Every structure is written in C-alpha cells, then in structure tokens.
Amino acid sequence: MFDGKRDEVALKWRDTPLGGIDFEVQLASYLIDPSELNHDLSAVAKRRHLSYVQSDDAFYGKGAKRKIPDDAVLAGHLARKASALLEIVPALRNELKRNEQDRLFFDLEIPLSRVLAKMEFSGVRTSKETLEAMGIELNRTLDVIEQDIYQLAGVQFNINSPKQLGEVLFDKLQLPVIKKTKTGYSTAADVLEKLEGRHEIISKILDFRQLGKLKSTYIEGLLKVIHPKTGKIHTCFNQTLTQTGRLSSTDPNLQNIPIRLEEGKKIRKAFLPSEPDWVIFSADYSQIELRVLAHIADDDNLKQAFEEGLDIHTKTAMDVFGVEKEEVTSLMRRQAKAVNFGIVYGISDYGLSQNLRISRKEAGRFIEKYLDSFPGVRHYMEEIVKKARKDGYVTTLLNRRRYLPDIASRNFNRRSFAERTAMNTPIQGSAADIIKKAMVMMDERMEQANLRSKMLLQVHDELIFEVPNEEIDVLKEMVRMCDGACGSAQCTAEGGLCVWSDMVRCKVRKGRGGRSAGIT
C-alpha cells in the first residue's frame, strides 16, 4: 500500500475489512528521511527518478476546482501510481535494511499503523451539550473580563486589534515599549508576559486571549467536528509528520487541549465512554524523557534519583544548590525543573534566561552547575554532538534517524540549533518510540485477553482508554508489562516486568452514577 492506515479506515466506514498489509511506501519514505516535507507518492517516486506519476492535487485539482475525470483518464492515473509502487518498494526495502531500520519499520511502525486505524475509526464520544454549556459560561466570563479591561484602560477599544491594544498600553497607559514592528507596537504574548506585574490590565488581557482561544478553537472547533451519525470525534493520527517520531493529531488536534487553565480541564469532561457504566482510563509515563536521558547518558546521580523514587526536580535542586532536601524552596525546585526540561530540549543560556526571567549570565552559571552535578549528562551532550558531526545524523534507541545538515554550518545560529537538536532527538525520539511500542503491545494483549476495552487516544506520554468497570484491574496490570519496550538491556525476560515499570501511572475517573466525568 501507499498509505495503509487511510485506506483501512476508509474501508472500515464501508464495513469492509482490510488485512495482510505487508509494506507502506509513505511510512518507509518517512523513516528513511524524516526531514523531507513531502512523502506523497509522486514526490517519493521523483526522488527515485520515476517522473511519470502526477501528484493527486495536480491530477484532481484542489478546493472548488477538484473533480474526478472520466474513467479512462482516471484509470491511467491509478495504473501509473500502482506501477510506481511496485517499482519503488524494492529500493525502499534495501534502504531500510542498509540503515538498519527494517525492524523499526516492520515490527513497530507497520503494526502501529493498524492500531491507529482502529483508534481513528473508534473515535471518542463527545458531549455536544457539555461543550455548548461551556461555551455559554465562557462567553459570560469573557464579557466580565472585557468590562474589567475597559475600566482599567479608561476607554473602550477592540482588544483583538494589535494596533488599538498597542496604543492603549504604550501611548495611553505609558507602559515601557518592549518591541516594535513595521506597523507599530508589538503586543505578542512574549511581550505581554514581560510586562506582567507592571499593570493589572496585562494579566486581564492574557486571560482574555487564552479564554478566547479556548472558546474558538476548542469549544466551537470541537462542536463542528462531532460526527452526526456516531456522536464521536474521529481525529486523524499523523504517523509521518514530525522529525522526532512523535505522533501528531489533526482534524481536530486532540493532543493539545490545554489543561493548565481550569476551563481547559473542564473541556476534557466533554469526552465520555461510548458505553454505559464504562469509565475513561488513562496511563501515562512519569518523567519519561528525563528517564531516557538518565539511561542514555548513564549518569549515576540521575539514575540514583529515579531508582530511589525521589522527586527528580527536588533532587536536581539539592545537587545544584548544594542543600539538603528540607532546604529546597519552591523557587529552587521551579528553577531546577526549568533546567531539567531545558537540558532535555538542548536549551541555551538565552532560552533559560527567558524562561526563568533571570540574566543570561545567571542562566549560564545555572547550566554549568547542573552539568557539574550530572557529569554523565555533560559527557553525553559533548559526545552526541561529535557523533552528529561525524555521521551527519543521530539515532534513537530503536534506530530512528534524524539528519542534521547544519551541524557543520559556518552560521552560528544554524549550527547551534543543529547541536541542540542532536542532543534532544535521541531523548525525545526514544520516548516517542517507547510509547509507540507500548501501543502495539497493548493492542496485542487486549486482543489476546479478549477484552472489550478500547484504546482511544495517545497524548504524547499518555494512553487513554475506555474500559468496562470489571476490566480496570486487568488493564492496570497490563499497562505495566514491558517486553523490551524501553529498548534497554535491563529489561527482564520476555513477558516479565521491566525495571522501568514504575514509570507507568494509572488514573480512572468516575462521575456520578458510575459514568465517567471525562479524561483525567
């Protein structure tokens, strides 16, 4: 197939099962070079010197101009695509083998494609009434905040107009100008965040924007995509988009529902089990990327923190500030947390200074203290950049590649970004591989155990299921089993528990009367 998941879902909607998929060209092309933006069949064919295949957009047209031609013309296009598939597959097989990615492809990505097809077709039951009630409530809240802003500004204006907002903040209220654009004052989020504390109006404007986005994107947006026949939202999981190997979700994006705001948490309550007396069950990995860092960097201090079950951010604060556990303040822990996650993402002293609102010099000292406390991490960061320069790419634990053409660039900014990417990709990519492996294994085990439970969503390091009450305990045990998902030599024999099994945290949320109140 070219895109087996799409075809499988399309046929499921027509009560037609599809089995026996042996190869997916789009997936293979993506694994071989995830930096390529276009993995359409015509683009994949052209990269292998087969230029006789038109893209579907060129052949059918786009938007209002899209049309299906006569059968004879259509047959020619489809035949050329089929011919190209047959010609391309042997070359792709060889490239996967040469890159030592055949196991990643056949044992992980192809089976995962089948799992994602099931999830897309199953969908998530969504309460239209809950979303509509939330929309009304949000409108009331926005009206109150709007009036507060007008009162603080001393004038009514269009809050959503950057020009009018800029004039109010910087001309009328005389707040310090942070940045200017070609059209006037910048009122971007990062500018407003720097002005917080200078005037009460700033926090009100930030709240107004956040709640406005919540309403338009997640309330109105979700209401539009509830399927009229199933009453569910059927998102599309993109398996060939990100360079790190992470899955993404579109039409709509169900991985990005904000949970920091109380209103964001309420939106999750609109997602319900599709059966009476079932519950929503979530299992997520605790600090998966930092655990992967501890494993890859083989840092004794970092590993010890996890092995002893310590709060990793408190442990980092203890080491960096040289204090006992009882002496760690909330500020110390917050700064340590920023550095922990900053290191995972290859943060610079400038990036950390912006996050913590401290000077660049202070941020640099903070990073140095951290690396002195965790020498294995420093060694990893230095060695992975050297390896990237030598090979031109980095790999995850399961051999997913990411090419870094700018790693030897003379341009400082490009080279620095490539170096940070080299540090981050093996960590973030390995974490993505682990959750994918978990999804494949969970699907297999649920089928073998003949469970009625369904996997509904993947949200980065979290899997979300709908589960009959009587299967909760079974599923809790099942999600902790490993079979080598972590890619570590420390895993026990097949079927046994991994030393990382304490990574998995399970949550069940029940509403009144036994119904789920939503996703935890």
KEGU-977419 format. One record per residue (C-alpha): x, y, z; residue in three letters. Coordinates in steps of 0.001 Angstrom, whole numbers, plus 524288, in hexadecimal, padded with zeros to 5 digits. Example, Ala and Ser with C-alpha at 12.3 -4.5 7.8 and 13.67 -1.06 7.14 Angstrom:
BEGIN
- c1/c2/c3/rest
- 8300C/7EE6C/81E78/ALA
- 83566/7FBDC/81BE4/SER
END
This chain:
BEGIN
- c1/c2/c3/rest
- 80000/80000/80000/MET
- 803BE/80E44/7FF6C/PHE
- 7FC63/812B2/80BB4/ASP
- 7F670/8067B/811AB/GLY
- 7F07D/80D62/81D73/LYS
- 7E885/816BB/81532/ARG
- 7E3B0/80BBB/80C69/ASP
- 7E086/8030B/81804/GLU
- 7D874/80DA6/81EAD/VAL
- 7D161/810EE/811F9/ALA
- 7CDBB/802A6/81010/LEU
- 7C993/80110/81E56/LYS
- 7BF79/80BBA/81C15/TRP
- 7BA3E/80312/81129/ARG
- 7BA01/7F6AD/81989/ASP
- 7C516/7F0EB/8119B/THR
- 7D0A9/7EB30/81922/PRO
- 7DE65/7ECCB/813D6/LEU
- 7E94E/7E39F/81801/GLY
- 7F6A0/7DEB7/813D8/GLY
- 7FD5A/7EBD9/811DB/ILE
- 80BA8/7E860/80FBE/ASP
- 8119B/7F587/80C35/PHE
- 80E0B/803FC/80CE5/GLU
- 815C1/80CD0/803CD/VAL
- 8127A/81982/80AD3/GLN
- 8172B/8141A/817EC/LEU
- 823AA/80E97/81215/ALA
- 826E3/81B7D/80B5F/SER
- 82492/822D3/81826/TYR
- 82DA0/819E6/81FF0/LEU
- 83865/81AC0/815BB/ILE
- 8384B/8299A/81600/ASP
- 82EFA/8303D/81FA2/PRO
- 8346D/83DA6/81BCE/SER
- 82D8A/83CC7/80E9C/GLU
- 820F9/844A7/80F75/LEU
- 819F4/83D84/80481/ASN
- 817AA/82ED7/804F7/HIS
- 80CE8/82E90/7FAA2/ASP
- 80E7F/82397/7F0D2/LEU
- 8122A/82CC6/7E5BC/SER
- 81CDB/8332D/7EE17/ALA
- 8221E/82603/7F2DE/VAL
- 82244/82113/7E4C5/ALA
- 82957/82D29/7DFA4/LYS
- 833DB/82BDC/7EA0F/ARG
- 83642/81E4F/7E452/ARG
- 83669/82359/7D63F/HIS
- 82894/81F15/7D29C/LEU
- 82244/82B3D/7CD24/SER
- 81625/8258A/7C6BB/TYR
- 80D37/826E2/7D2C2/VAL
- 80562/8335A/7D495/GLN
- 801F5/837DA/7E23D/SER
- 7F39B/83630/7E5E1/ASP
- 7F23D/844F1/7E785/ASP
- 7F762/8472D/7D9C7/ALA
- 7EEDF/83C6C/7D414/PHE
- 7E1F5/83ED7/7DB16/TYR
- 7E383/84D54/7DDE2/GLY
- 7E1F2/853E4/7EB21/LYS
- 7D690/859DC/7F281/GLY
- 7CB29/85E3D/7EA16/ALA
- 7D28A/85A1A/7DDCB/LYS
- 7D3F3/84BF8/7E252/ARG
- 7CCEE/84229/7D98C/LYS
- 7CD6F/833C8/7D5E6/ILE
- 7D060/83200/7C748/PRO
- 7CAAD/827D8/7BE12/ASP
- 7CD77/81994/7C116/ASP
- 7D751/817F1/7B628/ALA
- 7DF6B/8238B/7BAC2/VAL
- 7DDF9/81F9F/7C904/LEU
- 7E237/811A2/7C618/ALA
- 7EEE0/81692/7C003/GLY
- 7F233/81E8A/7CC25/HIS
- 7EF4F/8132A/7D553/LEU
- 7F710/809B0/7CCE3/ALA
- 802E3/812AB/7CCFD/ARG
- 80204/8138B/7DBDC/LYS
- 8011B/804C1/7DD20/ALA
- 80C9F/802FC/7D3FF/SER
- 814BE/80CC8/7DBA4/ALA
- 811AC/805BE/7E86A/LEU
- 816B6/7F8E8/7E2DF/LEU
- 82327/7FF58/7DDE3/GLU
- 825E4/8070A/7EA4D/ILE
- 82410/7FC5B/7F483/VAL
- 83095/7F47E/7F1DA/PRO
- 838DC/800E7/7F2BD/ALA
- 8325A/804FC/7FF70/LEU
- 8342F/7F762/80543/ARG
- 842B7/7F80E/80232/ASN
- 8440D/805B3/807EF/GLU
- 83D3E/80195/81488/LEU
- 8463A/7F5D0/815AA/LYS
- 8525B/7FDFC/812D4/ARG
- 84E50/807A8/81D7D/ASN
- 84B7A/7FC62/826ED/GLU
- 83D7D/80143/827DB/GLN
- 83654/7F543/822ED/ASP
- 8329F/7F0F1/830C3/ARG
- 82DF4/7FE9C/83410/LEU
- 82593/7FE57/827C2/PHE
- 82025/7F070/827FD/PHE
- 81F3B/7EE34/836B0/ASP
- 81AE0/7FBB1/83B23/LEU
- 815E3/80534/830DA/GLU
- 80E0F/7FBB2/8286D/ILE
- 8070C/7F562/83428/PRO
- 804E6/802E7/83A07/LEU
- 7FE49/80724/82D78/SER
- 7F41D/7FC71/82F9C/ARG
- 7F207/800D2/83DB8/VAL
- 7F02E/80F07/83997/LEU
- 7E63B/80AF7/82F4D/ALA
- 7DE1A/8048C/83A00/LYS
- 7DF2B/81090/842AB/MET
- 7DB49/819FD/837D9/GLU
- 7CF90/811C1/83434/PHE
- 7CB4E/80FCE/84268/SER
- 7CBA1/81E5B/84570/GLY
- 7C8AE/824C9/85282/VAL
- 7BABE/82725/856E6/ARG
- 7B90B/835BA/8591F/THR
- 7AE15/83C97/8605C/SER
- 7A8AC/84771/857E2/LYS
- 7A077/84C53/86359/GLU
- 7AC55/84D8C/86C47/THR
- 7B3E5/8555F/8621D/LEU
- 7A85C/85E57/85F50/GLU
- 7A666/860F1/86DE9/ALA
- 7B4DF/863EA/86F41/MET
- 7B405/86D41/863B3/GLY
- 7A93F/874EB/86A7D/ILE
- 7B10B/87536/8772A/GLU
- 7BD55/879B3/8700D/LEU
- 7B5D0/884A0/8695D/ASN
- 7B16A/889AD/876AF/ARG
- 7BF55/88927/87BF4/THR
- 7C4B4/8900C/86FE5/LEU
- 7BA69/89ACC/87137/ASP
- 7BE90/89D43/87F5F/VAL
- 7CD1F/89D9F/87BDB/ILE
- 7CA42/8A696/8704F/GLU
- 7C371/8B076/8792D/GLN
- 7CEB4/8AFA0/882FD/ASP
- 7D860/8B2B8/8780C/ILE
- 7D063/8BE71/87371/TYR
- 7CFB1/8C397/88170/GLN
- 7DE6A/8C203/8838D/LEU
- 7E14A/8C849/8764C/ALA
- 7D79E/8D35F/87859/GLY
- 7D2B0/8D179/86A6A/VAL
- 7CB88/8C76F/86211/GLN
- 7D336/8C1B2/856B8/PHE
- 7D4BA/8B54F/84EB2/ASN
- 7DCD9/8AC7A/85795/ILE
- 7DF9A/8A34D/84C2B/ASN
- 7E5A8/8AE4F/8441B/SER
- 7F484/8AEB0/84647/PRO
- 7F4BE/8BCDA/8417A/LYS
- 7EA2F/8C1B1/84AD1/GLN
- 7EF83/8B988/85614/LEU
- 7FD2C/8BEEE/853C6/GLY
- 7F83C/8CCE9/8540B/GLU
- 7F121/8CA7E/860F5/VAL
- 7FCA0/8C3B7/86799/LEU
- 807F2/8CBF9/862C2/PHE
- 80215/8D94A/85F8D/ASP
- 7F6EC/8DAA1/8693C/LYS
- 7FC06/8D27E/874C4/LEU
- 80A5A/8D5B6/871E5/GLN
- 80F44/8C7CC/87406/LEU
- 81D59/8C580/86F6E/PRO
- 81E93/8C19C/8612D/VAL
- 824E6/8B426/85FFA/ILE
- 824A1/8B231/85148/LYS
- 82004/8B942/84524/LYS
- 81B5B/8B3D2/83816/THR
- 819FC/8BA10/82AB2/LYS
- 80BD4/8BD7A/82DD1/THR
- 80DCF/8C265/83BC3/GLY
- 80F4B/8BCCA/8495D/TYR
- 81089/8AE11/84B52/SER
- 8063A/8A84A/85453/THR
- 80A80/89A15/8528F/ALA
- 80934/890AD/85E02/ALA
- 817B7/89128/8617A/ASP
- 81715/8A010/86201/VAL
- 80B2B/8A010/86AEF/LEU
- 81150/895CF/873D0/GLU
- 81D05/89ECF/875EA/LYS
- 813A6/8A9B0/879BC/LEU
- 80C5B/8A17D/883CA/GLU
- 80CC2/8A7F0/89118/GLY
- 80E32/8B589/88B0F/ARG
- 7FF8A/8B789/88A0C/HIS
- 7F385/8AFA5/88DDA/GLU
- 7EE55/8B08B/87FF2/ILE
- 7F8DE/8A77B/87A93/ILE
- 7F46A/89B41/881DE/SER
- 7E662/89E50/87DEC/LYS
- 7EA4A/89F34/86F84/ILE
- 7F1D7/89251/8704B/LEU
- 7E5F6/88BB9/87695/ASP
- 7DD09/8919B/86C36/PHE
- 7E59A/88C39/8614E/ARG
- 7E6EE/87EB4/8674D/GLN
- 7D86E/87D3D/869C7/LEU
- 7D532/882BB/85C4D/GLY
- 7DDF2/87891/855F0/LYS
- 7D815/86E0A/85E76/LEU
- 7CA84/871EA/859DA/LYS
- 7CD78/87316/84B50/SER
- 7D6F4/867B9/849F1/THR
- 7D20C/85DCA/853B0/TYR
- 7C3AF/860AE/85642/ILE
- 7BF17/86568/848EB/GLU
- 7C99A/85D6C/841FC/GLY
- 7C601/8508B/8488A/LEU
- 7B760/852BE/846B6/LEU
- 7B997/853A4/837FF/LYS
- 7C035/8465B/83705/VAL
- 7B725/83DB1/83F00/ILE
- 7B2AB/83363/83546/HIS
- 7A3E6/83487/83344/PRO
- 7A1CC/825C4/832BA/LYS
- 7AB2D/820C1/83D2F/THR
- 7AAF9/82C49/846AC/GLY
- 7B9B4/82AD2/84756/LYS
- 7C5C6/83258/84354/ILE
- 7CE60/82A93/83A02/HIS
- 7DBBF/83106/83A29/THR
- 7E670/82D90/8306C/CYS
- 7F385/828FB/835F6/PHE
- 7FEF3/82D42/82D83/ASN
- 809C0/8231F/82D7C/GLN
- 8128F/8299D/82369/THR
- 8134C/837C8/82790/LEU
- 81CB6/83AC1/832B4/THR
- 82B72/83925/8318D/GLN
- 82C70/83374/83F46/THR
- 8230C/8283F/83C9E/GLY
- 81835/82DA0/8452E/ARG
- 80A3E/82B9E/840CD/LEU
- 80209/8379E/83E48/SER
- 7F353/83932/83DCA/SER
- 7EB6B/84152/83427/THR
- 7DD59/843B0/82FF4/ASP
- 7DC6F/846AD/83B60/PRO
- 7E8BE/846FB/843A1/ASN
- 7E528/83F75/84FFE/LEU
- 7F31E/83F6F/8553B/GLN
- 7F378/84DEA/8581F/ASN
- 7E7B4/8508D/860C3/ILE
- 7ED1A/859D7/86B2B/PRO
- 7EC09/8549B/87903/ILE
- 7F2F8/85F59/88099/ARG
- 7E6D8/867E4/88056/LEU
- 7DB3B/862F2/8882D/GLU
- 7D2B1/86530/87C28/GLU
- 7DBD5/85C6A/87440/GLY
- 7DA3B/85182/87E19/LYS
- 7CB7E/852ED/87D03/LYS
- 7CC30/850AA/86E4C/ILE
- 7D16F/84309/870E9/ARG
- 7C4C1/8400C/87815/LYS
- 7BDD2/84097/86AF5/ALA
- 7C4B3/833EC/866FD/PHE
- 7BD18/8282A/86BCC/LEU
- 7BD3F/8194A/86A9E/PRO
- 7B4BE/81449/85F8D/SER
- 7AE62/809C7/86817/GLU
- 7A62A/80B0E/87489/PRO
- 7AD48/807E5/8814B/ASP
- 7BAA4/808D8/87ACE/TRP
- 7C546/81234/87F2F/VAL
- 7D03E/819FC/87914/ILE
- 7DD75/81447/87CFF/PHE
- 7EA7C/81AF0/87AB2/SER
- 7F850/815B1/87C40/ALA
- 803CC/81ED2/87AD5/ASP
- 81277/81DA6/87C04/TYR
- 8184B/8252F/8876B/SER
- 82397/82E0F/8830C/GLN
- 82629/82550/8774F/ILE
- 82F8B/82E87/87057/GLU
- 837C9/830D9/87C81/LEU
- 83837/82228/87EE5/ARG
- 83CAB/82013/870DF/VAL
- 84721/82A79/8730F/LEU
- 84BBC/82364/87F6E/ALA
- 84C87/816AF/877A7/HIS
- 8533D/81C15/86B88/ILE
- 85CA5/824C8/87320/ALA
- 85F03/819D7/87D0D/ASP
- 85FF9/8243A/88795/ASP
- 86113/81E43/8952E/ASP
- 85B05/829D6/89C65/ASN
- 84F52/82AA1/89345/LEU
- 84D37/81BE6/89369/LYS
- 84E2A/81BA5/8A23D/GLN
- 84364/825DC/8A35E/ALA
- 83A05/81D75/89B86/PHE
- 83E12/810AD/8A1EE/GLU
- 83B8B/81674/8AF67/GLU
- 82E85/81C30/8AB40/GLY
- 832AC/82A26/8AE30/LEU
- 82BE7/835FD/8A867/ASP
- 83566/83887/89D3D/ILE
- 83417/84761/89DB8/HIS
- 8367A/847A7/8AC65/THR
- 84252/83EC8/8AA94/LYS
- 847AE/847CB/89FFA/THR
- 845B8/853AE/8A8CA/ALA
- 84CE1/84CB1/8B3DE/MET
- 85896/849B8/8AB17/ASP
- 8591B/856D6/8A416/VAL
- 85734/85F68/8B025/PHE
- 85E93/85663/8B96C/GLY
- 85392/855A7/8C370/VAL
- 84C4D/84AF7/8CAC1/GLU
- 83EC8/8468B/8C679/LYS
- 8381A/84E3D/8D159/GLU
- 83EF3/85AB8/8CCFA/GLU
- 839FB/85A55/8BEE0/VAL
- 830A5/865BF/8BCEA/THR
- 825B4/86659/8B2E5/SER
- 82DE6/87024/8AB0A/LEU
- 839A8/866F7/8AB07/MET
- 83127/85BAE/8A670/ARG
- 82AEA/86402/89BBE/ARG
- 8384E/8682B/896C0/GLN
- 83D42/85A1F/8974C/ALA
- 83140/85594/88FBF/LYS
- 833BC/85FBF/8852F/ALA
- 841C6/85B20/883E3/VAL
- 83DF9/84CAA/883D9/ASN
- 83498/84E73/87894/PHE
- 83D4F/85898/87246/GLY
- 8487A/84EDA/871BB/ILE
- 83F80/844D0/86B75/VAL
- 83C49/84EA3/860C2/TYR
- 84A44/8538B/85F41/GLY
- 84724/860D3/86505/ILE
- 8510A/86BF7/8641F/SER
- 8547C/875A8/86ECE/ASP
- 84C2C/87FA4/8677C/TYR
- 84065/8767A/8671D/GLY
- 84193/87355/8758B/LEU
- 84306/881B9/8790E/SER
- 83640/88480/871F1/GLN
- 82F34/8793A/878B5/ASN
- 833B2/87CED/88656/LEU
- 83438/88B9A/88406/ARG
- 8423A/88C66/888BC/ILE
- 84E5B/891DA/88238/SER
- 85527/88A01/877B2/ARG
- 86153/8897F/88043/LYS
- 859B3/883B5/88BA8/GLU
- 85366/879CD/8827C/ALA
- 860C2/875D7/87D4B/GLY
- 865D0/873BE/88B28/ARG
- 859AC/86BBC/88E3C/PHE
- 85BEE/862C8/88285/ILE
- 86A4F/8611C/88646/GLU
- 8669C/85D6B/8943F/LYS
- 85CF0/8538E/88EE8/TYR
- 866FA/84D4D/885DE/LEU
- 870EC/84CCA/890F4/ASP
- 866C5/845A3/89937/SER
- 86369/83C20/88E3B/PHE
- 87055/8396C/88728/PRO
- 86A68/82E3E/87F5C/GLY
- 860FA/837E4/87928/VAL
- 86C2A/84128/875AD/ARG
- 873AB/835CA/86F8E/HIS
- 86796/83191/867E0/TYR
- 86542/83F4B/86299/MET
- 87358/840B7/85E2A/GLU
- 8744B/83332/85822/GLU
- 86737/83374/850FF/ILE
- 86AF6/8403C/84A3E/VAL
- 87802/83A4E/84611/LYS
- 870FD/82E43/840E9/LYS
- 86733/836BA/83998/ALA
- 87250/83E35/83311/ARG
- 878B3/8316F/82F05/LYS
- 86C68/82A47/82A46/ASP
- 863C6/835A8/82638/GLY
- 85870/83007/82E14/TYR
- 85481/82AF2/83B8E/VAL
- 84C3E/81F1E/83F2C/THR
- 8429F/81AE6/849B5/THR
- 84390/80E6F/851C4/LEU
- 83BA1/80774/84734/LEU
- 84401/80D1E/83C2C/ASN
- 83B17/817D8/83744/ARG
- 84382/821D0/83011/ARG
- 8437F/83081/82F50/ARG
- 84CB4/8370C/825C4/TYR
- 8535F/843CB/82999/LEU
- 85879/84AC5/81D68/PRO
- 85BDA/85716/8252C/ASP
- 8643E/85051/82F72/ILE
- 870AC/85569/828DA/ALA
- 86AF4/8624D/8240B/SER
- 87344/86E93/824CF/ARG
- 86727/875DD/82919/ASN
- 8676D/875FF/83801/PHE
- 858A2/875F6/839E1/ASN
- 85668/86AC0/8305B/ARG
- 86188/862CC/83609/ARG
- 85D06/86533/8440F/SER
- 84F29/8610D/840C5/PHE
- 85444/85499/83A4E/ALA
- 85C8D/851A3/8465D/GLU
- 850DF/85349/84F70/ARG
- 848E5/84AA4/8465C/THR
- 853A7/8404E/846DC/ALA
- 852CB/8403A/855C2/MET
- 843F1/83FF0/8562B/ASN
- 8400C/83677/84B60/THR
- 84554/829CB/8515E/PRO
- 83DDD/82D1E/85DD4/ILE
- 830F7/831F8/85854/GLN
- 83160/82833/84D20/GLY
- 8340B/81CAA/8562C/SER
- 828CD/820EA/85EF7/ALA
- 82015/82150/852DF/ALA
- 824A1/813B5/84EE0/ASP
- 821C2/80E5B/85C76/ILE
- 813AF/8134A/85CA1/ILE
- 811A2/80E04/84ED0/LYS
- 816E5/800C1/852EC/LYS
- 80DD2/8012C/85EB9/ALA
- 80233/803D0/855BF/MET
- 80550/7F825/84D13/VAL
- 80755/7EF37/858C8/MET
- 7FAFC/7F3E5/85FAA/MET
- 7F2DC/7F186/8537E/ASP
- 7F84F/7E3B2/85236/GLU
- 7F61D/7E091/8608D/ARG
- 7E855/7E60B/860CB/MET
- 7E4E2/7DD85/85522/GLU
- 7EB48/7D171/85B1A/GLN
- 7E3E7/7D391/867DB/ALA
- 7D758/7D5CF/8602D/ASN
- 7D502/7E2AF/8673E/LEU
- 7CA12/7EBD6/86359/ARG
- 7D250/7F7B6/86738/SER
- 7D680/800DA/85C38/LYS
- 7E259/8097B/85A79/MET
- 7DD22/816E8/856CC/LEU
- 7E814/820E1/856D4/LEU
- 7F69D/822E0/85805/GLN
- 7FAB2/82FE4/85DDC/VAL
- 8099F/82FFC/85D71/HIS
- 80D18/827C4/86982/ASP
- 7FF29/823E8/86CE7/GLU
- 7F5FE/81956/867DE/LEU
- 7E76A/81AF9/869D6/ILE
- 7DDB5/80FB7/8699C/PHE
- 7CF3A/80D70/86BC1/GLU
- 7CD75/801E3/874D9/VAL
- 7C27F/7F9BF/87ACD/PRO
- 7C321/7FA4F/889AB/ASN
- 7C62F/7EBDC/88AB7/GLU
- 7D266/7ED46/88216/GLU
- 7D8FD/7F88F/8895F/ILE
- 7E199/7F01F/89215/ASP
- 7E5B3/7E7A3/88683/VAL
- 7E975/7F396/87E90/LEU
- 7F0FB/7F9A0/889F4/LYS
- 7F9D7/7EDC1/88A50/GLU
- 7FABA/7ECAB/87B8D/MET
- 7FFE1/7FA6F/87938/VAL
- 80B63/7F7F4/88261/ARG
- 81097/7EC64/87A8B/MET
- 81C22/7EF3E/871C2/CYS
- 821E5/7E4D1/86893/ASP
- 82D18/7EDDC/86538/GLY
- 8251E/7F9E4/861B7/ALA
- 82F66/802B3/8679E/CYS
- 83A13/7FD3A/85ED2/GLY
- 8428E/7FB11/86AD7/SER
- 84B57/7EF83/86DA7/ALA
- 8462E/7F054/87B96/GLN
- 83918/7EA84/877CE/CYS
- 8360A/7DD35/87D61/THR
- 83263/7D15B/87548/ALA
- 82724/7D251/86BBE/GLU
- 81A2D/7D3E5/8729A/GLY
- 82083/7D8CE/87F1B/GLY
- 82054/7E613/88583/LEU
- 82A31/7F035/88157/CYS
- 83269/7F73B/88B83/VAL
- 82BA5/80367/88658/TRP
- 81DF7/7FE3C/88911/SER
- 81C5E/80835/89411/ASP
- 81C33/81280/8894B/MET
- 80DF0/80F8B/8868A/VAL
- 80388/816EA/88E2B/ARG
- 7F540/8132D/88CC5/CYS
- 7E953/81B98/88F3C/LYS
- 7DAE3/8189B/88E8C/VAL
- 7D0C4/82318/88F43/ARG
- 7C2A7/82017/89288/LYS
- 7B774/829A7/892C6/GLY
- 7AAC8/828E1/89A4A/ARG
- 7A31C/81C7B/89823/GLY
- 7AF26/81547/8935E/GLY
- 7B064/81D0D/886BB/ARG
- 7BD55/822D5/882F6/SER
- 7BEAE/83151/8854A/ALA
- 7C8CF/83215/87AA5/GLY
- 7D713/82FC6/877DB/ILE
- 7DFD9/8310B/883C6/THR
END
